């Protein structure tokens, strides 16, 4: 838990989602996105449109054979690290999604006044690993029954979310969640609190790339902080 989290953890407002009209104003200027992934050596952002804008909520256009999903399951450092090691994953990046403040900073997100959750973009080749395979790892890597927190990390920025780039993928995620819920029920665990929706319906519909020092943070700082408050329940075969 960072010093910012420790500073704000005692405040109950950190667990209450802020309304759009009360969110911090943010800024028009985007955070500069590094060119290539430190570990995978692939672009972290897709191609821009002819007018210079980035489709898919700011992610851009990747090769047509690739798919993408945005996952939030606690501190984004650890979630990203898990997925860049998965065979079939083309690239990953950390950022902020599901909120209302344009181009938020990490410090702003930690105040719970942007509405964003710490998220990891996962771009993958479905010929190697499909979306359900990605989700199996996601469900098993955090505790989706915890609301507005993961372990000792408390706040709306740690809430569990899955944001997709299509309605069809959102339906697959919902089916996967129901499948994992059956395993949780059998083990006497709680209900999944994960919000599942297309990215365009989440907050302002954008994925904002985080600052450079957060990207592949645990490759730069191998002994850095990880929080995996998993349930220990396996995803059904």
VOLO-208506 format. One record per residue (C-alpha): residue in three letters; x, y, z. Coordinates in nm, 3 decimals. Example, Ala and Ser with C-alpha at 12.3 -4.5 7.8 and 13.67 -1.06 7.14 Angstrom:
% VOLO-208506
<resn: Ala, c1: 1.230, c2: -0.450, c3: 0.780>
<resn: Ser, c1: 1.367, c2: -0.106, c3: 0.714>
//
This chain:
% VOLO-208506
<resn: Unk, c1: 0.000, c2: 0.000, c3: 0.000>
<resn: Unk, c1: 0.149, c2: 0.334, c3: -0.105>
<resn: Unk, c1: 0.179, c2: 0.633, c3: 0.130>
<resn: Unk, c1: -0.112, c2: 0.791, c3: -0.053>
<resn: Unk, c1: -0.330, c2: 0.490, c3: 0.019>
<resn: Unk, c1: -0.230, c2: 0.491, c3: 0.384>
<resn: Unk, c1: -0.313, c2: 0.862, c3: 0.404>
<resn: Unk, c1: -0.664, c2: 0.819, c3: 0.264>
<resn: Unk, c1: -0.753, c2: 0.467, c3: 0.384>
<resn: Unk, c1: -0.918, c2: 0.589, c3: 0.701>
<resn: Unk, c1: -1.169, c2: 0.796, c3: 0.506>
<resn: Unk, c1: -1.497, c2: 0.616, c3: 0.439>
<resn: Unk, c1: -1.555, c2: 0.831, c3: 0.129>
<resn: Unk, c1: -1.287, c2: 0.623, c3: -0.044>
<resn: Unk, c1: -1.538, c2: 0.339, c3: -0.071>
<resn: Unk, c1: -1.815, c2: 0.551, c3: -0.222>
<resn: Unk, c1: -1.828, c2: 0.604, c3: -0.597>
<resn: Unk, c1: -1.828, c2: 0.971, c3: -0.682>
<resn: Unk, c1: -2.095, c2: 1.121, c3: -0.909>
<resn: Unk, c1: -1.986, c2: 1.254, c3: -1.246>
<resn: Unk, c1: -2.076, c2: 1.612, c3: -1.156>
<resn: Unk, c1: -1.864, c2: 1.595, c3: -0.840>
<resn: Unk, c1: -1.552, c2: 1.441, c3: -0.995>
<resn: Unk, c1: -1.223, c2: 1.627, c3: -1.030>
<resn: Unk, c1: -1.201, c2: 1.832, c3: -1.352>
<resn: Unk, c1: -0.886, c2: 1.667, c3: -1.487>
<resn: Unk, c1: -0.721, c2: 1.809, c3: -1.798>
<resn: Unk, c1: -0.720, c2: 1.798, c3: -2.178>
<resn: Unk, c1: -0.357, c2: 1.690, c3: -2.210>
<resn: Unk, c1: -0.295, c2: 1.316, c3: -2.226>
<resn: Unk, c1: -0.020, c2: 1.139, c3: -2.036>
<resn: Unk, c1: 0.251, c2: 1.040, c3: -2.282>
<resn: Unk, c1: 0.232, c2: 0.667, c3: -2.359>
<resn: Unk, c1: 0.571, c2: 0.491, c3: -2.388>
<resn: Unk, c1: 0.626, c2: 0.327, c3: -2.724>
<resn: Unk, c1: 0.697, c2: -0.035, c3: -2.640>
<resn: Unk, c1: 0.635, c2: -0.277, c3: -2.356>
<resn: Unk, c1: 0.943, c2: -0.317, c3: -2.139>
<resn: Unk, c1: 0.911, c2: -0.697, c3: -2.123>
<resn: Unk, c1: 0.723, c2: -0.799, c3: -2.437>
<resn: Unk, c1: 0.873, c2: -0.533, c3: -2.667>
<resn: Unk, c1: 0.537, c2: -0.474, c3: -2.835>
<resn: Unk, c1: 0.338, c2: -0.150, c3: -2.866>
<resn: Unk, c1: 0.121, c2: -0.073, c3: -2.564>
<resn: Unk, c1: -0.117, c2: 0.138, c3: -2.772>
<resn: Unk, c1: -0.282, c2: 0.059, c3: -3.103>
<resn: Unk, c1: -0.271, c2: 0.266, c3: -3.418>
<resn: Unk, c1: -0.442, c2: 0.606, c3: -3.427>
<resn: Unk, c1: -0.715, c2: 0.702, c3: -3.672>
<resn: Unk, c1: -0.643, c2: 0.930, c3: -3.967>
<resn: Unk, c1: -0.735, c2: 1.234, c3: -3.757>
<resn: Unk, c1: -0.491, c2: 1.134, c3: -3.482>
<resn: Unk, c1: -0.756, c2: 1.016, c3: -3.238>
<resn: Unk, c1: -0.752, c2: 0.672, c3: -3.079>
<resn: Unk, c1: -1.052, c2: 0.444, c3: -3.120>
<resn: Unk, c1: -1.174, c2: 0.189, c3: -2.866>
<resn: Unk, c1: -1.187, c2: 0.434, c3: -2.580>
<resn: Unk, c1: -0.831, c2: 0.557, c3: -2.625>
<resn: Unk, c1: -0.669, c2: 0.218, c3: -2.682>
<resn: Unk, c1: -0.635, c2: 0.250, c3: -3.057>
<resn: Unk, c1: -0.652, c2: -0.016, c3: -3.328>
<resn: Unk, c1: -0.445, c2: -0.333, c3: -3.292>
<resn: Unk, c1: -0.400, c2: -0.603, c3: -3.555>
<resn: Unk, c1: -0.735, c2: -0.757, c3: -3.650>
<resn: Unk, c1: -0.634, c2: -1.099, c3: -3.521>
<resn: Unk, c1: -0.595, c2: -0.961, c3: -3.168>
<resn: Unk, c1: -0.858, c2: -0.906, c3: -2.899>
<resn: Unk, c1: -0.848, c2: -0.682, c3: -2.591>
<resn: Unk, c1: -1.008, c2: -0.656, c3: -2.250>
<resn: Unk, c1: -0.959, c2: -0.426, c3: -1.951>
<resn: Unk, c1: -0.930, c2: -0.593, c3: -1.612>
<resn: Unk, c1: -0.937, c2: -0.437, c3: -1.266>
<resn: Unk, c1: -0.860, c2: -0.656, c3: -0.968>
<resn: Unk, c1: -0.673, c2: -0.448, c3: -0.713>
<resn: Unk, c1: -0.333, c2: -0.281, c3: -0.749>
<resn: Unk, c1: -0.264, c2: -0.263, c3: -1.120>
<resn: Unk, c1: 0.106, c2: -0.342, c3: -1.083>
<resn: Unk, c1: 0.040, c2: -0.703, c3: -0.985>
<resn: Unk, c1: -0.246, c2: -0.764, c3: -1.226>
<resn: Unk, c1: -0.036, c2: -0.645, c3: -1.518>
<resn: Unk, c1: 0.258, c2: -0.862, c3: -1.412>
<resn: Unk, c1: 0.040, c2: -1.173, c3: -1.407>
<resn: Unk, c1: -0.083, c2: -1.122, c3: -1.761>
<resn: Unk, c1: 0.235, c2: -1.023, c3: -1.939>
<resn: Unk, c1: 0.362, c2: -1.372, c3: -1.852>
<resn: Unk, c1: 0.065, c2: -1.552, c3: -2.009>
<resn: Unk, c1: 0.134, c2: -1.724, c3: -2.344>
<resn: Unk, c1: -0.074, c2: -1.560, c3: -2.616>
<resn: Unk, c1: -0.076, c2: -1.216, c3: -2.453>
<resn: Unk, c1: 0.056, c2: -0.964, c3: -2.703>
<resn: Unk, c1: 0.085, c2: -0.661, c3: -2.478>
<resn: Unk, c1: -0.032, c2: -0.511, c3: -2.149>
<resn: Unk, c1: -0.052, c2: -0.163, c3: -2.001>
<resn: Unk, c1: -0.186, c2: -0.010, c3: -1.682>
<resn: Unk, c1: -0.425, c2: 0.280, c3: -1.663>
<resn: Unk, c1: -0.744, c2: 0.425, c3: -1.523>
<resn: Unk, c1: -1.095, c2: 0.335, c3: -1.637>
<resn: Unk, c1: -1.457, c2: 0.350, c3: -1.530>
<resn: Unk, c1: -1.442, c2: 0.706, c3: -1.398>
<resn: Unk, c1: -1.526, c2: 1.060, c3: -1.499>
<resn: Unk, c1: -1.209, c2: 1.269, c3: -1.470>
<resn: Unk, c1: -1.035, c2: 1.316, c3: -1.807>
<resn: Unk, c1: -0.665, c2: 1.223, c3: -1.811>
<resn: Unk, c1: -0.638, c2: 1.165, c3: -1.435>
<resn: Unk, c1: -0.311, c2: 1.136, c3: -1.249>
<resn: Unk, c1: -0.230, c2: 0.857, c3: -1.005>
<resn: Unk, c1: -0.246, c2: 1.102, c3: -0.716>
<resn: Unk, c1: -0.593, c2: 1.216, c3: -0.821>
<resn: Unk, c1: -0.717, c2: 0.860, c3: -0.862>
<resn: Unk, c1: -0.601, c2: 0.780, c3: -0.508>
<resn: Unk, c1: -0.835, c2: 1.045, c3: -0.367>
<resn: Unk, c1: -1.143, c2: 0.850, c3: -0.491>
<resn: Unk, c1: -1.260, c2: 1.170, c3: -0.656>
<resn: Unk, c1: -1.212, c2: 1.062, c3: -1.017>
<resn: Unk, c1: -1.428, c2: 0.748, c3: -1.012>
<resn: Unk, c1: -1.159, c2: 0.547, c3: -1.189>
<resn: Unk, c1: -1.035, c2: 0.203, c3: -1.095>
<resn: Unk, c1: -0.675, c2: 0.090, c3: -1.141>
<resn: Unk, c1: -0.694, c2: -0.122, c3: -1.454>
<resn: Unk, c1: -0.480, c2: -0.337, c3: -1.680>
<resn: Unk, c1: -0.527, c2: -0.351, c3: -2.055>
<resn: Unk, c1: -0.466, c2: -0.703, c3: -2.185>
<resn: Unk, c1: -0.430, c2: -0.751, c3: -2.561>
<resn: Unk, c1: -0.419, c2: -1.116, c3: -2.662>
<resn: Unk, c1: -0.427, c2: -1.357, c3: -2.953>
<resn: Unk, c1: -0.747, c2: -1.565, c3: -2.927>
<resn: Unk, c1: -0.587, c2: -1.832, c3: -3.144>
<resn: Unk, c1: -0.354, c2: -1.901, c3: -2.850>
<resn: Unk, c1: -0.572, c2: -1.810, c3: -2.550>
<resn: Unk, c1: -0.937, c2: -1.712, c3: -2.573>
<resn: Unk, c1: -1.127, c2: -1.464, c3: -2.358>
<resn: Unk, c1: -1.248, c2: -1.734, c3: -2.119>
<resn: Unk, c1: -0.887, c2: -1.841, c3: -2.068>
<resn: Unk, c1: -0.796, c2: -1.484, c3: -1.979>
<resn: Unk, c1: -1.092, c2: -1.466, c3: -1.742>
<resn: Unk, c1: -0.999, c2: -1.794, c3: -1.570>
<resn: Unk, c1: -0.670, c2: -1.635, c3: -1.468>
<resn: Unk, c1: -0.845, c2: -1.313, c3: -1.368>
<resn: Unk, c1: -1.104, c2: -1.479, c3: -1.141>
<resn: Unk, c1: -0.839, c2: -1.692, c3: -0.973>
<resn: Unk, c1: -0.592, c2: -1.403, c3: -0.924>
<resn: Unk, c1: -0.803, c2: -1.178, c3: -0.701>
<resn: Unk, c1: -1.112, c2: -1.189, c3: -0.477>
<resn: Unk, c1: -1.406, c2: -1.067, c3: -0.686>
<resn: Unk, c1: -1.640, c2: -1.090, c3: -0.385>
<resn: Unk, c1: -1.471, c2: -0.794, c3: -0.213>
<resn: Unk, c1: -1.636, c2: -0.458, c3: -0.276>
<resn: Unk, c1: -1.430, c2: -0.142, c3: -0.318>
<resn: Unk, c1: -1.115, c2: -0.312, c3: -0.196>
<resn: Unk, c1: -0.865, c2: -0.594, c3: -0.237>
<resn: Unk, c1: -0.717, c2: -0.715, c3: 0.089>
<resn: Unk, c1: -0.577, c2: -0.417, c3: 0.279>
<resn: Unk, c1: -0.603, c2: -0.192, c3: -0.027>
<resn: Unk, c1: -0.922, c2: 0.004, c3: 0.032>
<resn: Unk, c1: -1.101, c2: 0.238, c3: -0.204>
<resn: Unk, c1: -1.301, c2: 0.263, c3: -0.523>
<resn: Unk, c1: -0.980, c2: 0.250, c3: -0.726>
<resn: Unk, c1: -0.934, c2: -0.111, c3: -0.613>
<resn: Unk, c1: -1.280, c2: -0.235, c3: -0.714>
<resn: Unk, c1: -1.315, c2: -0.540, c3: -0.939>
<resn: Unk, c1: -1.421, c2: -0.463, c3: -1.295>
<resn: Unk, c1: -1.413, c2: -0.612, c3: -1.644>
<resn: Unk, c1: -1.458, c2: -0.372, c3: -1.933>
<resn: Unk, c1: -1.490, c2: -0.512, c3: -2.284>
<resn: Unk, c1: -1.469, c2: -0.362, c3: -2.631>
<resn: Unk, c1: -1.796, c2: -0.521, c3: -2.745>
<resn: Unk, c1: -2.135, c2: -0.629, c3: -2.617>
<resn: Unk, c1: -2.057, c2: -0.983, c3: -2.732>
<resn: Unk, c1: -1.748, c2: -1.000, c3: -2.513>
<resn: Unk, c1: -1.944, c2: -0.856, c3: -2.220>
<resn: Unk, c1: -2.188, c2: -1.145, c3: -2.255>
<resn: Unk, c1: -1.899, c2: -1.393, c3: -2.248>
<resn: Unk, c1: -1.768, c2: -1.229, c3: -1.931>
<resn: Unk, c1: -2.111, c2: -1.249, c3: -1.766>
<resn: Unk, c1: -2.133, c2: -1.621, c3: -1.849>
<resn: Unk, c1: -1.782, c2: -1.674, c3: -1.712>
<resn: Unk, c1: -1.872, c2: -1.489, c3: -1.391>
<resn: Unk, c1: -2.179, c2: -1.712, c3: -1.345>
<resn: Unk, c1: -1.959, c2: -2.018, c3: -1.395>
<resn: Unk, c1: -1.711, c2: -1.901, c3: -1.132>
<resn: Unk, c1: -1.996, c2: -1.804, c3: -0.899>
<resn: Unk, c1: -2.109, c2: -2.167, c3: -0.898>
<resn: Unk, c1: -1.766, c2: -2.268, c3: -0.770>
<resn: Unk, c1: -1.775, c2: -1.993, c3: -0.508>
<resn: Unk, c1: -2.123, c2: -2.104, c3: -0.397>
<resn: Unk, c1: -2.005, c2: -2.461, c3: -0.357>
<resn: Unk, c1: -1.721, c2: -2.337, c3: -0.133>
<resn: Unk, c1: -1.949, c2: -2.116, c3: 0.075>
<resn: Unk, c1: -1.798, c2: -1.794, c3: -0.055>
<resn: Unk, c1: -1.983, c2: -1.468, c3: -0.123>
<resn: Unk, c1: -2.132, c2: -1.314, c3: -0.434>
<resn: Unk, c1: -1.919, c2: -1.170, c3: -0.712>
<resn: Unk, c1: -1.918, c2: -0.791, c3: -0.694>
<resn: Unk, c1: -1.734, c2: -0.737, c3: -1.022>
<resn: Unk, c1: -1.889, c2: -0.482, c3: -1.254>
<resn: Unk, c1: -1.908, c2: -0.614, c3: -1.610>
<resn: Unk, c1: -1.987, c2: -0.386, c3: -1.902>
<resn: Unk, c1: -1.853, c2: -0.256, c3: -2.234>
<resn: Unk, c1: -1.588, c2: 0.013, c3: -2.185>
<resn: Unk, c1: -1.804, c2: 0.269, c3: -2.367>
<resn: Unk, c1: -2.067, c2: 0.233, c3: -2.091>
<resn: Unk, c1: -1.817, c2: 0.263, c3: -1.805>
<resn: Unk, c1: -1.779, c2: 0.617, c3: -1.671>
<resn: Unk, c1: -1.674, c2: 0.842, c3: -1.957>
<resn: Unk, c1: -1.600, c2: 0.541, c3: -2.176>
<resn: Unk, c1: -1.224, c2: 0.587, c3: -2.183>
<resn: Unk, c1: -0.912, c2: 0.397, c3: -2.080>
<resn: Unk, c1: -0.647, c2: 0.646, c3: -1.971>
<resn: Unk, c1: -0.290, c2: 0.519, c3: -1.977>
<resn: Unk, c1: -0.109, c2: 0.561, c3: -1.647>
<resn: Unk, c1: 0.219, c2: 0.742, c3: -1.600>
<resn: Unk, c1: 0.534, c2: 0.582, c3: -1.741>
<resn: Unk, c1: 0.671, c2: 0.479, c3: -1.401>
<resn: Unk, c1: 0.364, c2: 0.260, c3: -1.342>
<resn: Unk, c1: 0.400, c2: 0.072, c3: -1.671>
<resn: Unk, c1: 0.555, c2: -0.271, c3: -1.609>
<resn: Unk, c1: 0.637, c2: -0.145, c3: -1.262>
<resn: Unk, c1: 0.727, c2: -0.487, c3: -1.126>
<resn: Unk, c1: 0.973, c2: -0.548, c3: -1.408>
<resn: Unk, c1: 1.147, c2: -0.226, c3: -1.307>
<resn: Unk, c1: 1.107, c2: -0.302, c3: -0.935>
<resn: Unk, c1: 1.107, c2: -0.684, c3: -0.895>
<resn: Unk, c1: 1.066, c2: -0.663, c3: -0.518>
<resn: Unk, c1: 0.782, c2: -0.413, c3: -0.539>
<resn: Unk, c1: 0.436, c2: -0.438, c3: -0.389>
<resn: Unk, c1: 0.189, c2: -0.704, c3: -0.497>
<resn: Unk, c1: -0.161, c2: -0.759, c3: -0.360>
<resn: Unk, c1: -0.337, c2: -1.078, c3: -0.463>
<resn: Unk, c1: -0.625, c2: -1.131, c3: -0.220>
<resn: Unk, c1: -0.742, c2: -1.443, c3: -0.403>
<resn: Unk, c1: -1.018, c2: -1.676, c3: -0.285>
<resn: Unk, c1: -0.817, c2: -1.992, c3: -0.352>
<resn: Unk, c1: -1.110, c2: -2.128, c3: -0.555>
<resn: Unk, c1: -1.033, c2: -2.279, c3: -0.896>
<resn: Unk, c1: -1.229, c2: -2.184, c3: -1.205>
<resn: Unk, c1: -1.446, c2: -2.480, c3: -1.315>
<resn: Unk, c1: -1.303, c2: -2.686, c3: -1.599>
//
